[in-house]
Amino acid sequence: MSQYHTIAVADLGVDARARFIFRTYAHLSAAIVGFVALEYLFFMTGFAEVLAGALLSVNWLLVLGAFMIVGWLASHTAHTTTSKPLQYLALAGYVGAYAVIFTPLLFVAEATAPGAIESAGLITLLGFAGLTAVAFMTRKDFSFLGSMLRWGFVAALLLIVGGVLFGFQLGTFFSVGMIALAGAAILYDTSNVLHHFPEDQHVSASLQLFGSIALMFWYVLSLFLSSE
């Protein structure tokens, strides 16, 4: 069932819109806290080292590919699921999957670039706050970015597959491009929260926002590591 079969948030009254936005960002905050808690648990129990060893034994670009695919699946879920239990299950599963995928990158960063994780996290949060402010202050509908984002993610996935097949490294410029793409995704997702998501899908909205923030954090941290 499409998300557009119910009333879009832009057509709600002021109070209803405010409730929707508050619920969306409350769930987004919970997802971020859950992600951080899982990573802390992984590192405190030693599971991070085991998991990183297992994932780093395969081609690292395959992990990047998995990251892209999980993001696409989450976005698809956000646009098609209307069941609240399924929305919560998708959000929890999405956070858990990202915690697993991020572990090798965080493990390498902790070992080779102390402080990089905190710096990348701060830059990501500042970038997210700035882009969110742009969307809220201008009230512009950024839905026109949808086609560009789809083509951008397809192109990125093809580059990752090419790297796996032919053994070339994607390098710094790829990370910079993906940070820009993640920024566009944040604008697009925030615009959808303000204009297009239906009033009963705040969980799906938070899932989509979380994915865009995670994407930006991944490539900001990757850029820090590439400069070491």
Secondary structure, 3 states (H helix, E strand, C coil): CCHHHCCEHHHCCHHHHHHHHHHHHHHHHHHHHHHHHHHHHHHHHCHHHHHHHHHHCCCHHHHHHHHHHHHHHHHHHHHHCCCHHHHHHHHHHHHHHHHHHHHHHHHHHHHHCCCHHHHHHHHHHHHHHHHHHHHHHHCCCCCCHHHHHHHHHHHHHHHHHHHHHHCCCCHHHHHHHHHHHHHHHHHHHHHHHHHCCECCCHHHHHHHHHHHHHHHHHHHHHHHHHCC
